[in-house]
Amino acid sequence: MFNPETASRKVVHGHSTEAATARGVSWYWFLAVAAAVLYGSLIPFDLDLGGVVRSLNGGLPQFGLHIPDANDLLTNLLVYIPLGAAFVICGRHSLRVRLARVPFAILLGVGVSVIAETMQVGIASRISSLTDVILNGAGTAMGALLGAGLCDVAAVIFGRLRRQWVSRPFVTSAFILTLGLFVYNLAPFDFITNTAGLQESFRRAQWSLSIARMRAFGELPLGELAAELSGAFWFIGLAYVSALAWREVGRERAKAIALASEKSLILIVVIELMQLFTRSHGFDMVTIALRALGVILGARLAVGGVDAGTRSDWRQRPGMAAPTRLLLVLVAMQTGIMLLSAGDGLIAAGASPDLSRVRWIPFEAMWRLPTVQAASILFSNLLTYGTFAVAMFMLVRRTHWPRGGFIACVGVTLFALAVEGLQIMGTSHTPDLTVPMLALVTSVITAKLYMALRSVYYAAQPARVTA
């Protein structure tokens, strides 16, 4: 992302001013975005080069116009927005240079789109269209203009977040986690707009506290149980961080527990009530009960365990807020929940697994889904493996192994692969290589982000102490 300190200072006639030279992202990010766009454009890779050559000789007869539906329109615009933004903000440059790059970014986006649409002529399941090229070019233009215009704004926002993170890391973490849980639990925000849909939502709502809802006699709903435990696990973390945040701003221990529990419980109830008015979610009393128990456990663990146990020394060394034993429990809980979910619907012993159900091409299944649903699944996997990678990374670093970050990333990826392999033996899930790929990308990004945040915090401590 952007460096929060994006403006260099220069002296003009004895006065300090902000230079208009910003430090953008690495060009590797642009290459990665371009590769991802081409990859998504060529799924499912059943390419017939002979058909492409014949179409080129015939003047691309399938390159026509069509009226896109809402999902096609949204997809073609959104996919190319990062391409235009990445091209404009890469490298160190001024606002004038960013604006000058906009036309070249549009030409580049159109060129990439033309190449992708030309190759799609030879893919039986894809349709080449000039409309897609126009929409891709428009998406690139939108991204380029956003990148050029909002680069400095983003630098200011990240600068303020950086200062807040340095001064109050747990307050900042609690705010981000609260916002993330709110968005995650309500996405894709498909709110009901008619009376019939609202009546159906109230009918399917679970008003009882019975968690043993059998699909068949003697068959426990492991998938549903894993989902409930995963949700409770997130709110344990929220209450834990929130309690430390209240201690960070000077509240007494009992008051910190009460405030963290109160705010987290309000969030739980608000989310469940809002889910009652959505199509993709439903109201469930078991969810409220489990998450409420998690909130109480998290708040008391933070204050009664970490704060009292370290005598508040974690304020000078935030790493003490995540003891090694707690990290081990965290990794064990996450591992157990994911294995529990994968074990849902396992076939009888001795039966042979059906390898034909495996989705061998990463992201192929997501490509076939509506954009909003695919984005929701993508965000869910990133959140799941992102937290798992953070815990693994912190745990491995404390062993002082060489290349601990590499070991943690490989471990997370192999575990994701093992979970998908376990699902081959079941009937409730379809194994998909998308998940291990997302786990790898997420673990790498998470490790780099963790190290960056850690460096920013500790680098500012001398200045903060002497100030």
C-alpha positions in Angstrom: 0.0 0.0 0.0 1.0 3.6 0.2 3.7 4.8 2.5 1.9 7.0 5.1 4.7 9.6 4.9 4.2 10.3 1.2 5.3 13.8 1.1 8.9 14.9 1.3 9.8 18.4 2.7 11.7 21.1 0.9 12.6 24.6 1.9 11.6 27.5 -0.2 12.6 31.0 0.9 13.2 29.7 4.4 9.7 28.1 4.8 9.0 24.3 4.9 6.5 23.1 2.4 5.2 19.8 1.3 6.7 18.5 -2.0 4.3 17.1 -4.4 6.3 13.9 -4.9 4.5 10.8 -3.6 5.9 7.4 -3.1 3.6 4.9 -4.9 3.5 1.1 -4.8 6.0 -1.2 -6.4 5.7 -2.1 -10.1 5.5 -5.7 -9.1 1.9 -4.9 -7.9 1.0 -3.7 -11.3 2.4 -6.8 -13.0 0.5 -9.0 -10.4 -2.7 -7.2 -11.2 -2.3 -7.5 -14.9 -1.5 -11.2 -14.6 -4.6 -11.7 -12.4 -6.8 -9.9 -15.0 -5.5 -12.1 -17.8 -5.9 -15.2 -15.7 -9.5 -14.5 -14.9 -10.2 -13.6 -18.5 -8.9 -17.0 -19.8 -10.7 -19.3 -17.2 -11.5 -22.2 -17.8 -8.5 -22.5 -20.1 -10.0 -24.8 -22.7 -8.3 -22.8 -25.3 -8.4 -23.8 -29.0 -5.5 -21.9 -30.7 -6.7 -23.1 -34.1 -10.0 -21.4 -33.5 -8.3 -18.2 -32.6 -6.1 -18.3 -35.7 -9.1 -19.0 -37.9 -11.1 -16.1 -36.4 -8.1 -13.8 -36.8 -8.0 -14.7 -40.5 -11.7 -14.1 -40.8 -11.7 -10.7 -39.1 -13.0 -11.8 -35.7 -16.6 -12.4 -36.7 -17.7 -12.9 -33.1 -16.4 -9.5 -32.0 -19.8 -7.9 -31.8 -21.8 -5.7 -29.5 -24.3 -6.9 -26.9 -26.4 -5.5 -24.1 -24.8 -6.6 -20.8 -26.8 -7.5 -17.8 -26.1 -5.9 -14.4 -23.7 -8.6 -13.3 -21.7 -8.6 -16.5 -21.6 -4.8 -16.4 -20.4 -4.7 -12.8 -17.8 -7.4 -13.4 -16.2 -5.9 -16.5 -15.9 -2.5 -14.7 -14.6 -3.7 -11.4 -12.0 -6.2 -12.7 -10.1 -3.4 -14.6 -10.3 -0.7 -12.0 -7.3 -2.1 -10.1 -5.3 -2.3 -13.4 -5.8 1.4 -14.1 -5.1 2.5 -10.5 -2.0 0.3 -10.2 -0.5 1.7 -13.4 -1.0 5.3 -12.3 0.3 5.0 -8.7 3.3 2.8 -9.3 6.7 4.4 -8.6 7.6 7.7 -7.1 5.9 10.5 -8.9 4.0 13.8 -8.6 0.3 14.5 -9.2 1.1 15.9 -12.6 2.9 12.7 -13.6 -0.1 10.6 -12.3 -2.5 12.7 -14.4 -0.2 12.4 -17.5 -0.3 8.6 -17.1 -4.1 8.3 -17.3 -4.4 8.2 -21.1 -1.6 5.6 -21.3 -3.4 3.6 -18.6 -6.6 3.6 -20.6 -4.7 2.5 -23.8 -3.0 -0.3 -21.8 -6.3 -1.5 -20.3 -7.9 -1.5 -23.8 -4.9 -3.4 -25.1 -5.1 -6.0 -22.4 -8.8 -6.4 -22.9 -8.4 -6.8 -26.7 -5.8 -9.6 -26.1 -8.1 -11.3 -23.6 -11.2 -11.0 -25.9 -9.2 -12.3 -28.8 -8.1 -15.4 -26.8 -11.6 -15.9 -25.7 -12.6 -16.6 -29.3 -11.0 -20.0 -28.9 -12.7 -20.8 -25.5 -16.0 -22.5 -26.0 -17.5 -21.3 -22.7 -16.6 -17.7 -23.3 -18.0 -15.1 -25.7 -15.9 -12.4 -27.1 -17.5 -9.0 -27.4 -16.6 -5.5 -28.3 -18.9 -4.4 -25.4 -16.6 -6.0 -22.9 -13.6 -4.1 -24.4 -15.5 -0.8 -24.0 -16.5 -1.6 -20.4 -12.9 -2.8 -19.6 -11.6 0.5 -21.0 -14.1 2.4 -18.9 -13.1 0.5 -15.8 -9.4 1.2 -16.5 -10.2 4.9 -16.9 -12.1 4.9 -13.6 -9.3 3.2 -11.8 -6.7 5.6 -13.3 -8.6 8.7 -12.4 -9.3 7.4 -8.9 -5.6 6.5 -8.5 -4.5 9.9 -9.7 -7.0 11.9 -7.7 -7.1 10.0 -4.4 -3.5 9.1 -4.0 -2.7 12.1 -1.8 -6.0 11.7 0.0 -5.2 8.1 0.8 -1.7 9.2 2.0 -3.3 11.6 4.5 -5.7 8.9 5.7 -3.0 6.3 6.1 -0.8 8.9 7.8 -3.5 9.5 10.4 -4.1 5.8 10.8 -0.3 5.4 11.3 -0.3 8.0 14.1 -3.3 6.5 15.7 -1.7 3.1 15.5 1.5 4.3 17.1 -0.2 6.1 20.0 -3.1 3.6 20.6 -2.6 0.3 18.8 -5.4 -1.6 20.6 -7.9 1.2 20.1 -7.1 1.2 16.4 -7.3 -2.6 16.2 -10.6 -2.7 18.0 -12.1 -0.1 15.6 -10.9 -2.0 12.5 -12.1 -5.3 13.8 -15.5 -4.0 14.8 -16.0 -2.5 11.3 -14.7 -5.6 9.6 -17.1 -7.9 11.6 -20.1 -5.6 10.8 -19.4 -5.7 7.1 -18.5 -9.4 7.0 -21.7 -10.5 8.8 -24.0 -8.4 6.6 -22.4 -8.9 3.2 -23.6 -8.9 0.5 -26.2 -6.5 2.0 -29.1 -8.1 0.1 -31.8 -6.5 2.3 -35.4 -7.6 1.8 -37.6 -4.9 0.2 -41.0 -6.6 0.2 -43.5 -7.9 2.7 -43.5 -11.5 1.4 -39.8 -11.8 1.7 -39.9 -10.3 5.2 -42.5 -12.9 6.3 -40.4 -15.7 4.9 -37.4 -14.4 6.8 -39.3 -14.4 10.1 -40.6 -17.9 9.4 -37.1 -19.3 8.9 -35.6 -17.5 11.9 -34.4 -19.7 14.7 -36.0 -18.4 17.9 -35.0 -21.4 20.1 -31.7 -22.2 21.8 -31.5 -25.8 20.5 -28.1 -26.3 18.9 -28.5 -30.0 18.1 -30.6 -29.6 14.9 -30.3 -32.9 13.1 -30.4 -33.3 9.4 -31.0 -37.0 9.9 -31.4 -39.2 12.9 -28.0 -39.3 14.7 -26.3 -37.0 12.2 -24.9 -33.8 13.8 -24.7 -30.7 11.6 -20.9 -30.3 11.8 -20.8 -27.6 9.2 -23.3 -25.4 11.0 -21.6 -26.1 14.4 -18.2 -25.0 12.9 -19.8 -21.8 11.5 -21.3 -21.0 14.9 -18.0 -21.7 16.7 -16.1 -19.6 14.2 -18.4 -16.7 14.7 -18.1 -17.0 18.5 -14.3 -17.2 18.1 -14.3 -13.8 16.3 -16.2 -12.1 19.0 -13.9 -13.6 21.7 -11.1 -11.7 19.8 -13.2 -8.6 19.5 -13.9 -8.5 23.3 -10.3 -9.3 24.1 -8.9 -6.4 22.0 -11.7 -4.1 23.1 -11.0 -4.7 26.8 -7.3 -3.9 26.3 -8.3 -0.8 24.3 -10.4 0.4 27.2 -7.4 -0.2 29.5 -5.2 1.6 27.0 -7.3 4.8 27.4 -7.1 4.6 31.2 -10.3 2.7 32.3 -10.1 0.6 35.4 -10.1 -3.2 35.0 -13.7 -3.8 36.1 -14.9 -0.9 33.9 -12.9 -2.1 30.9 -14.5 -5.6 31.2 -18.0 -4.0 31.5 -17.5 -1.6 28.6 -15.9 -4.2 26.2 -18.7 -6.6 27.0 -21.4 -4.0 26.6 -20.2 -2.7 23.3 -19.6 -6.1 21.8 -23.0 -7.4 22.9 -24.7 -4.4 21.3 -22.9 -5.2 18.1 -24.0 -8.9 18.2 -27.6 -8.0 18.7 -27.6 -5.3 16.0 -26.0 -7.6 13.5 -28.5 -10.4 14.2 -31.5 -8.1 14.0 -30.2 -6.6 10.7 -29.6 -10.2 9.3 -33.3 -10.8 9.9 -34.0 -8.3 7.1 -31.6 -9.9 4.6 -32.0 -12.8 2.1 -28.5 -14.4 2.6 -28.6 -14.5 6.4 -31.0 -15.4 9.2 -31.8 -14.7 12.8 -30.5 -17.3 15.3 -30.7 -17.2 19.1 -27.9 -19.8 19.3 -25.6 -17.4 17.5 -26.4 -14.6 20.0 -25.9 -17.0 23.0 -22.6 -18.4 21.8 -21.2 -15.0 20.8 -22.3 -13.5 24.1 -20.5 -16.2 26.0 -17.4 -15.6 23.8 -17.6 -11.8 24.6 -17.6 -12.5 28.3 -14.7 -15.0 28.0 -12.6 -12.7 25.8 -13.0 -9.6 28.0 -12.2 -11.4 31.2 -9.3 -13.2 29.6 -7.8 -9.9 28.4 -8.1 -8.1 31.7 -7.9 -10.9 34.3 -5.3 -12.8 32.5 -3.0 -10.6 30.4 -3.4 -7.2 32.0 -3.2 -8.5 35.6 -0.6 -11.1 34.8 1.8 -8.7 33.1 0.9 -5.8 35.5 0.0 -3.7 32.4 3.5 -4.0 30.9 1.9 -4.9 27.6 1.3 -1.2 27.1 5.1 -0.7 26.5 5.5 -4.1 24.7 2.2 -5.0 22.8 3.6 -8.4 22.0 3.0 -9.4 25.6 -0.7 -9.0 24.9 -0.5 -12.2 22.9 1.3 -14.8 25.1 2.7 -17.9 23.5 0.2 -20.1 25.3 -2.6 -18.0 24.0 -1.3 -18.2 20.5 -1.1 -22.0 20.8 -4.7 -22.1 21.9 -5.7 -19.8 19.1 -4.0 -21.9 16.4 -5.5 -25.1 17.9 -9.0 -23.6 17.9 -8.7 -22.4 14.4 -7.4 -25.7 13.2 -10.2 -27.6 15.0 -12.9 -25.4 13.6 -11.7 -25.8 10.0 -11.2 -29.5 10.4 -14.7 -29.8 11.9 -16.2 -27.9 8.9 -14.2 -30.1 6.5 -15.4 -33.3 8.3 -19.1 -32.5 7.7 -20.6 -35.2 5.5 -17.7 -37.6 5.4 -18.5 -40.8 3.5 -18.4 -44.2 5.0 -15.1 -45.9 5.6 -13.9 -48.0 2.7 -15.7 -45.9 0.0 -13.5 -44.5 -2.7 -13.3 -40.7 -3.0 -14.7 -39.1 -6.1 -11.8 -37.1 -7.6 -14.1 -35.9 -10.4 -15.7 -33.4 -7.9 -12.4 -31.6 -7.4 -12.2 -28.1 -9.0 -8.6 -28.2 -10.2 -8.6 -24.7 -11.7 -8.3 -22.1 -9.1 -11.0 -19.4 -9.1 -13.0 -21.2 -11.8 -16.0 -21.7 -9.4 -15.9 -18.0 -8.3 -15.8 -16.9 -11.9 -19.2 -18.6 -12.5 -20.8 -16.9 -9.5 -22.4 -13.4 -9.4 -19.9 -10.7 -8.6 -21.3 -9.9 -5.1 -21.4 -13.5 -4.1 -17.9 -14.2 -5.3 -16.6 -11.1 -3.5 -18.3 -12.3 -0.3 -16.6 -15.8 -0.6 -13.3 -14.2 -1.4 -13.5 -11.9 1.7 -14.5 -14.8 3.9 -11.5 -16.9 2.9 -9.1 -14.0 3.2 -10.4 -13.2 6.7 -10.2 -16.8 7.8 -6.7 -17.6 6.6 -5.5 -14.1 7.4 -6.0 -14.5 11.1 -4.7 -18.0 11.0 -1.5 -16.8 9.2 -1.0 -14.0 11.8 -1.2 -16.5 14.7 1.1 -18.9 12.9 3.6 -16.2 12.0 3.8 -14.8 15.5 4.2 -18.3 16.9 6.9 -19.3 14.5 8.8 -16.1 15.0 9.1 -16.8 18.7 10.9 -20.0 18.0 13.6 -17.9 16.4 13.8 -20.3 13.4 15.5 -19.0 10.3 13.1 -17.9 7.6 10.2 -18.2 10.1 7.9 -16.2 7.8 8.5 -18.6 4.9 7.8 -21.6 7.2 4.6 -20.0 8.5 3.3 -19.2 4.9 4.1 -22.7 3.7 2.5 -24.3 6.8 -0.8 -22.3 6.3 -0.9 -23.2 2.6 -0.2 -26.9 3.3 -2.9 -27.0 6.0 -5.4 -25.4 3.5 -4.5 -28.1 1.0 -5.0 -30.8 3.6 -8.4 -29.4 4.5 -9.5 -29.5 0.9 -8.0 -33.0 0.6 -10.1 -34.1 3.5 -13.2 -32.8 1.8 -12.6 -35.2 -1.1 -13.8 -37.9 1.4 -17.0 -36.1 2.1 -20.2 -35.2 0.3 -21.1 -31.8 1.8 -18.3 -29.8 0.3 -16.7 -29.6 -3.2 -12.8 -29.5 -2.9 -11.4 -26.5 -4.6 -7.8 -25.5 -5.2 -8.9 -21.9 -5.0 -8.7 -22.1 -1.2 -5.0 -23.2 -0.9 -4.2 -20.5 -3.5 -6.0 -17.8 -1.4 -4.3 -19.2 1.7 -0.9 -18.7 0.1 -1.6 -15.2 -1.1 -3.2 -14.2 2.2 -0.4 -15.6 4.4 2.2 -13.7 2.3 0.3 -10.4 2.4 -0.5 -10.8 6.1 3.1 -11.6 7.1 4.3 -8.4 5.2 1.6 -6.3 6.8 2.3 -7.6 10.3 6.0 -6.8 9.9 5.3 -3.4 8.5 2.9 -2.5 11.4 5.4 -3.8 13.9 8.2 -1.8 12.4 6.1 1.4 12.3 5.1 1.0 16.0 8.6 0.3 17.4 10.3 2.8 15.2 8.1 5.6 16.7 8.6 4.6 20.3 11.8 6.6 21.0 10.2 9.8 19.6 7.0 9.0 21.6 8.9 8.5 24.9 10.9 11.7 24.6 8.0 13.8 23.4 
